[in-house]
Amino acid sequence: MTEAVTFVILGASGDLTERLLLPGLGTLLATDPEREVTLIGVGRSEKPEEAWRDLVRESLGRGECGRTQLERVAESSRWVQVSAYDGDDVAELLGDLDGPVVLYFALPPTATEAAVKALRGRDLPKDLRLALDKPFGHDYASAQELNRLITDVVGEEQVFRVDHFLGRNTVLNLLGVRFANHIFEPVWRADHIDSIEIIADEVLALEGRAGYYDGAGALIDMLQSHLLLVLSLVALSEPARLDANELHNLMLHTLRSTHVFGDDPVANSRRGRYTAGTVEGKEIGAYVDEDGVDPDRGTETLAEVVLEIRNQRWAGVPITLRSGKALDGKRSHVVVRFKEVRHLPEGLDGKTSANVLTIGMTPHRIGLDVSTNTGNDRLSLSTTHLDADLGDSDLRPYGEILGRIFDNDHLLSVRGDVAEECWRVLEPVICAWREGKVPLRDYPAGSDPDHC
């Protein structure tokens, strides 16, 4: 049985609520129609209650929520005009609600920090849970300070840091592929693996996100959070149980061993910014000409970093993280390249190719390249690609994550020390880029990222 919860969204008039949170909630209600959720939108502006309920209906419907559940949530929902920065008013609102209460900060990072700070010293419900979206701080020191601030308000066990990549069923599938298959687990180490790539390339350009993106860039928006967390799941040691605390401990252990390859952020990172070009037949303007972009910031739209994990299992294996916008194709996958066999028996014709395992994050696929004999010449080798479509989850990432928060399950949240360690890993790269040691190279929209 799931617990009835009150879901309070601070900053509910923003894009995050309409585009991701409510449709995600819709998929959760569609897959679990008996779940009871009371929804409250909070914003500093006045909003007619019926207008808010119409938004709830439309957004839940995009998550394929059934009519009965949709109307039940919409009719019980309400809008409250309160400033997120007024700690007394927010605390009073929370104190009048039936628990448990989930307070979601659907706010920009600096606003989230100010809103949390406003709650210090207030009398808050004991069953309150705080949920906040990445990025968690803007560097290592600020992440540490934010964590100290949050735990001045509630205990760490009441905090849910949200990174929607952890809500993707493909990312969780990494654990199944690794630990439930004897053909992979014994060879999942430097003795057998040559390199790993974790890639999230997009054909989309800025798409009106200058307000946040131009101050972050691809490195902080994608690599520092999403892809480093995926890396920790790819490389962690075997957990005894799929328990939140144990999984987070192993993720932390992996990240603490992770460093820029060779401690050289100049040689092992690159950054680029798209200029005008064509993507899938569509003309794309230059990034610097987008509304809201400050060209003098030098914000990158493509980031690549090579890392290494300095432990017995992974020492010496280069692990590449890459993400870019306005590229020639969408790629969202983990690529594991195995070492080639040391010796090929005489008489076999041809050169073997390395086995390559590809785990797709979007779409949800798995592929494996193996060397096989060809049909006409049984002693001649070629590469055969084995491929399977694993199907998509009915739950959107935010639906999966919200369900865990409502159930007080931290498995898909980011623990505070893990969030800090993600900043620590990339701090040398961030510093090198800010000091201009790594050039910002232009690439035409629609480029192949390997040749940018």
Beta strands, then each sheet from edge to edge (+ up, - down):
strand 1: 5-10
strand 2: 37-43
strand 3: 78-81
strand 4: 101-105
strand 5: 128-133
strand 6: 159-162
strand 7: 193-201
strand 8: 258-260
strand 9: 269-275
strand 10: 277-279
strand 11: 282-284
strand 12: 302-309
strand 13: 319-324
strand 14: 331-338
strand 15: 356-360
strand 16: 365-373
strand 17: 381-389
strand 18: 440-444
sheet 1: 3+ 2+ 1+ 4+ 5+ 6+
sheet 2: 8+ 12- 13+ 7+ 14- 15+ 16- 17+
sheet 3: 8+ 12- 9+ 18+
sheet 4: 10+ 11-
end
